[in-house]
């Protein structure tokens, strides 16, 4: 059976996750944990709410994710202006090191894959992925 767009996309995503292999040592992280570290590393200051938005996660999910990263001593919550209800998420030195390792792995794979495509193919792929991302944000689950 020929792949549908959906199953083909899922297959590509699974292959990328397998090849990038965040779950094995030395990283030993879930995709969500790795993503949270990268987003936190790319922002000077980021709140839990902002991190949840960037990762497209529910607030309750981000709390659990940050708890896990704190337990691993990769992030810490820093109070904002003595308001105990609001926090910035800051990487610890160990978190910065993990983020650096993640960047190295992702840049290597990104370069490898980009070298497999002609410049026009790469431009087309970027355009198509952007268009599909927007369309997915508009989809209402088949409701009319």
Secondary structure, DSSP 4 states (H G I P E B T S, - for coil): -PPPHHHHHHHHHHHHHHHH-TTSTTT---HHHHHHHHHHHH-SS-BHHHHHHHHT--HHHHHHHHHHHHHTTSEEEEEETTEEEEEEEEE-HHHHHHHHHHHHHHHHHHHHHHTTS-HHHHHHHHHHHHHHHHHHHH--TT--
